[in-house]
Amino acid sequence: MKKSKKWTGERLETNIYNETSIEHLHRYALAIELSHNKKILDIASGEGYGSNLLAKGASHVTGVDIDAGVIQVAIEKYKRQNLDFITGTVENIPAADKQFDVVVSFETLEHITNHDRMISEVKRVLRPDGLIIISTPNKKNYSDKHSYKNPFHLKELYPEEFGDLLKKYFKNVLVFSQQIALSSVITIADANGLKIYKGDYDAIRTDNAENPLYCIALASDELLPEISNSLFNGESILAKALSEKENMATKTFTYKFGHTILYPAKMLKRLFKKKKSQE
């Protein structure tokens, strides 16, 4: 397998454990719910972890990415009879007309300038009753609010622009929001809905998600499936992140030097404890 390139912070890879991991996995959790026994196109699939997750329940998944090297890594890493990876672009999707039940495309739109070209291509490869699940940063909160310019993004959209783009091609469009949060979860059997709070020691109030970083949309010419408010428990990602940070710390010169200096003292302490226990 080819060695992956140095991580830039933009494309998620499976050796990365942070809030971006949680955001992406949550999106794929939604896509998995809507992809059971269906033929899926994962466009801009990256190193392929999402396509692989989708393939566990879909009838077939095709992952497409512009980077031939990354596609080769995916081919070697993820091997399933119902999973293929091919090189291609969102502006010229390498597929015949009306091939897929669902097209999944997360954090792709902002990397190109011709948004109409991409959505028209998605429309072309979707079956008449097909569904697109797509996400993109909310320009207001991702960039404008912090006067930030992501060097990898060519054209970001506000939520209204995102919705208007999809409505040009699909009869039914639903745009909703995503944001990262450090959370406590209280679950009640058979309860519906999800109430979200925020606050501090001075005050607590309902969180109406005023500052979402990302927009996610469902679009189709048929009725849209019902979805629920949801939360992705990132406990395992956080645990792995902390473990990775600890491993990195133990490899530093400072740690090794300090460990060498303190080792004789630690040995004496252990011997002293052992002697005391034998008395």
C-alpha positions as CSV (number, residue, x, y, z in Angstrom):
1,M,0.0,0.0,0.0
2,K,1.2,3.4,-0.8
3,K,2.1,5.7,2.0
4,S,-0.5,8.4,2.5
5,K,0.5,12.0,1.9
6,K,1.2,14.4,4.8
7,W,-2.2,15.3,6.3
8,T,-3.2,18.8,5.3
9,G,-6.2,19.1,7.7
10,E,-8.7,19.1,4.8
11,R,-9.2,15.5,3.7
12,L,-10.1,13.1,6.5
13,E,-8.1,9.9,6.9
14,T,-8.6,7.0,9.3
15,N,-5.4,7.9,11.3
16,I,-7.1,11.2,12.3
17,Y,-9.1,11.4,15.6
18,N,-10.6,14.8,16.3
19,E,-13.8,16.8,16.0
20,T,-13.6,16.5,12.2
21,S,-13.8,12.7,12.5
22,I,-17.0,13.0,14.5
23,E,-18.6,15.4,12.1
24,H,-17.8,13.2,9.1
25,L,-18.9,10.0,10.8
26,H,-22.2,11.6,11.9
27,R,-22.9,12.5,8.2
28,Y,-22.2,8.9,7.1
29,A,-24.4,7.6,9.9
30,L,-27.3,9.5,8.3
31,A,-26.4,8.3,4.8
32,I,-26.2,4.7,6.0
33,E,-29.8,5.0,7.4
34,L,-31.0,6.0,3.9
35,S,-28.9,3.6,1.8
36,H,-30.0,0.1,2.9
37,N,-30.1,-2.3,-0.1
38,K,-29.6,0.6,-2.6
39,K,-27.0,1.4,-5.2
40,I,-24.8,4.2,-4.0
41,L,-22.4,6.7,-5.5
42,D,-20.0,8.3,-3.0
43,I,-18.6,11.2,-5.0
44,A,-15.3,12.7,-3.7
45,S,-14.9,9.6,-1.5
46,G,-11.4,10.4,-0.4
47,E,-9.5,7.4,1.1
48,G,-12.7,5.4,1.1
49,Y,-13.7,4.8,4.7
50,G,-17.2,6.2,4.1
51,S,-17.8,4.1,1.0
52,N,-16.7,1.1,3.0
53,L,-19.2,1.9,5.8
54,L,-22.0,2.4,3.3
55,A,-21.2,-0.9,1.6
56,K,-22.0,-2.8,4.7
57,G,-25.7,-2.3,4.1
58,A,-26.0,-1.1,0.5
59,S,-26.4,-3.4,-2.5
60,H,-23.4,-1.7,-4.2
61,V,-21.2,1.3,-3.6
62,T,-19.0,3.2,-6.1
63,G,-16.5,5.5,-4.6
64,V,-15.2,8.2,-6.9
65,D,-12.4,10.7,-6.2
66,I,-10.2,13.0,-8.4
67,D,-7.0,11.8,-6.7
68,A,-5.7,8.6,-8.5
69,G,-3.3,7.9,-5.7
70,V,-5.9,8.1,-3.0
71,I,-8.2,5.8,-5.1
72,Q,-5.4,3.3,-5.3
73,V,-5.0,3.4,-1.5
74,A,-8.8,2.8,-1.2
75,I,-8.7,-0.2,-3.6
76,E,-6.0,-1.8,-1.6
77,K,-7.4,-1.0,1.8
78,Y,-11.1,-1.8,1.4
79,K,-12.1,-5.1,-0.3
80,R,-15.7,-6.0,-0.7
81,Q,-17.6,-7.6,-3.5
82,N,-20.1,-4.8,-3.6
83,L,-17.6,-2.0,-3.4
84,D,-15.6,-0.3,-6.3
85,F,-13.4,2.7,-6.4
86,I,-12.6,4.7,-9.6
87,T,-10.9,8.0,-10.5
88,G,-13.2,10.8,-11.6
89,T,-14.4,14.3,-11.0
90,V,-17.7,15.8,-9.8
91,E,-18.0,17.8,-13.0
92,N,-17.7,14.7,-15.2
93,I,-18.9,11.7,-13.2
94,P,-17.7,8.5,-14.7
95,A,-21.1,6.7,-14.8
96,A,-23.9,6.2,-17.2
97,D,-27.2,8.0,-16.9
98,K,-29.7,6.9,-14.2
99,Q,-27.4,4.5,-12.4
100,F,-27.8,5.2,-8.7
101,D,-30.5,5.2,-6.1
102,V,-28.5,7.6,-3.8
103,V,-25.6,10.0,-4.3
104,V,-23.6,10.9,-1.3
105,S,-21.3,13.9,-1.4
106,F,-19.9,15.4,1.8
107,E,-17.8,18.6,1.9
108,T,-17.2,18.6,-1.9
109,L,-19.2,21.5,-3.3
110,E,-17.0,24.2,-1.8
111,H,-13.9,22.8,-3.6
112,I,-15.2,23.8,-7.1
113,T,-16.6,26.9,-8.7
114,N,-19.1,25.5,-11.1
115,H,-21.7,24.3,-8.7
116,D,-24.4,23.9,-11.3
117,R,-22.2,21.6,-13.3
118,M,-21.8,19.3,-10.3
119,I,-25.5,19.1,-9.4
120,S,-26.6,18.6,-13.0
121,E,-24.1,15.7,-13.2
122,V,-25.6,14.2,-10.0
123,K,-29.0,14.6,-11.4
124,R,-27.9,12.8,-14.6
125,V,-26.6,9.7,-12.8
126,L,-29.5,9.5,-10.4
127,R,-32.5,7.4,-11.1
128,P,-35.8,9.3,-11.4
129,D,-36.7,8.5,-7.8
130,G,-33.2,9.0,-6.6
131,L,-31.9,10.9,-3.6
132,I,-28.9,13.1,-3.0
133,I,-27.4,13.6,0.5
134,I,-24.9,16.5,0.4
135,S,-23.1,18.7,2.9
136,T,-21.1,22.0,2.7
137,P,-19.9,24.6,5.1
138,N,-22.2,27.4,6.2
139,K,-20.2,30.4,4.9
140,K,-21.7,32.7,7.5
141,N,-20.4,30.8,10.5
142,Y,-17.5,28.9,8.9
143,S,-15.8,31.8,7.3
144,D,-17.4,35.2,7.7
145,K,-17.9,35.1,11.4
146,H,-14.1,34.5,12.0
147,S,-12.8,36.3,9.0
148,Y,-11.4,33.0,7.9
149,K,-10.4,31.8,4.4
150,N,-9.9,28.1,3.9
151,P,-7.2,27.8,1.2
152,F,-8.8,24.6,-0.2
153,H,-12.2,26.2,-0.7
154,L,-13.0,27.9,-4.0
155,K,-16.6,28.9,-3.5
156,E,-18.6,28.6,-0.3
157,L,-22.4,29.2,0.1
158,Y,-24.8,30.6,2.6
159,P,-27.7,28.2,3.5
160,E,-30.2,30.1,1.3
161,E,-27.8,29.8,-1.7
162,F,-27.3,26.1,-1.0
163,G,-31.1,25.5,-0.9
164,D,-31.7,27.6,-4.0
165,L,-29.0,25.7,-6.0
166,L,-30.7,22.3,-5.2
167,K,-34.2,23.6,-5.9
168,K,-33.1,24.3,-9.5
169,Y,-32.7,20.6,-10.1
170,F,-35.0,18.8,-7.6
171,K,-38.7,19.2,-6.7
172,N,-38.2,18.5,-3.0
173,V,-35.3,19.9,-0.9
174,L,-34.6,19.9,2.9
175,V,-31.7,21.8,4.3
176,F,-30.7,21.3,7.9
177,S,-27.7,22.1,10.2
178,Q,-24.8,20.4,11.8
179,Q,-22.4,21.7,14.5
180,I,-19.9,20.0,16.9
181,A,-20.7,20.0,20.6
182,L,-19.3,18.6,23.8
183,S,-22.4,16.9,25.1
184,S,-24.1,14.9,27.9
185,V,-26.9,12.7,26.7
186,I,-30.1,11.8,28.7
187,T,-32.1,9.1,27.0
188,I,-35.7,8.1,27.7
189,A,-37.3,5.0,26.3
190,D,-40.0,5.7,23.7
191,A,-39.5,9.4,23.9
192,N,-39.6,11.5,20.7
193,G,-37.5,14.5,19.7
194,L,-34.3,15.9,21.0
195,K,-34.1,19.0,23.3
196,I,-30.8,20.7,23.4
197,Y,-29.5,23.0,26.1
198,K,-26.5,25.2,26.6
199,G,-25.1,27.5,29.3
200,D,-22.8,27.8,32.2
201,Y,-22.9,28.4,36.0
202,D,-24.8,31.7,35.5
203,A,-27.6,30.6,33.1
204,I,-28.9,27.7,31.1
205,R,-31.2,28.1,28.1
206,T,-32.4,26.1,25.1
207,D,-29.9,25.9,22.2
208,N,-31.6,26.7,19.0
209,A,-28.5,26.0,16.9
210,E,-27.9,29.6,16.0
211,N,-24.4,29.1,14.7
212,P,-24.2,25.9,12.8
213,L,-20.9,25.3,10.9
214,Y,-22.3,23.0,8.2
215,C,-25.4,22.6,6.1
216,I,-26.7,19.2,5.1
217,A,-29.4,18.7,2.5
218,L,-31.6,16.0,1.1
219,A,-33.0,16.5,-2.4
220,S,-35.1,14.4,-4.7
221,D,-38.0,14.6,-7.2
222,E,-39.9,12.1,-4.9
223,L,-41.1,12.6,-1.3
224,L,-38.1,13.0,1.0
225,P,-37.6,10.3,3.7
226,E,-38.3,11.3,7.3
227,I,-35.2,11.9,9.4
228,S,-34.7,12.6,13.1
229,N,-32.6,15.0,15.1
230,S,-29.6,12.9,16.0
231,L,-26.4,12.9,18.0
232,F,-23.1,11.0,17.3
233,N,-21.4,9.8,20.5
234,G,-17.8,10.7,20.0
235,E,-16.5,9.0,23.1
236,S,-14.4,6.4,21.2
237,I,-12.9,9.1,19.0
238,L,-12.0,11.2,22.0
239,A,-10.4,8.2,23.8
240,K,-8.4,7.4,20.7
241,A,-7.3,11.0,20.3
242,L,-6.1,11.2,23.9
243,S,-4.3,7.9,23.5
244,E,-2.5,9.1,20.3
245,K,-1.5,12.3,22.1
246,E,-0.1,10.4,25.0
247,N,1.9,8.1,22.6
248,M,3.3,11.1,20.8
249,A,4.3,12.7,24.1
250,T,6.2,9.6,25.3
251,K,8.2,9.6,22.1
252,T,9.6,13.2,22.6
253,F,13.1,13.8,23.7
254,T,11.9,15.7,26.8
255,Y,9.8,12.8,28.0
256,K,12.6,10.3,27.4
257,F,15.2,12.5,29.1
258,G,13.0,13.0,32.1
259,H,12.2,9.3,32.3
260,T,15.9,8.4,32.2
261,I,16.6,10.9,35.0
262,L,13.8,9.7,37.2
263,Y,14.1,5.9,36.5
264,P,16.6,5.2,39.4
265,A,14.3,7.0,41.8
266,K,11.3,5.1,40.6
267,M,13.2,1.8,41.0
268,L,14.2,2.7,44.6
269,K,10.5,3.6,45.4
270,R,9.3,0.2,44.1
271,L,12.0,-1.7,46.1
272,F,11.0,0.3,49.2
273,K,7.3,-0.5,48.8
274,K,8.2,-4.2,48.2
275,K,10.4,-4.3,51.4
276,K,7.7,-2.6,53.5
277,S,5.1,-5.2,52.3
278,Q,7.3,-8.0,53.3
279,E,7.9,-6.7,56.9
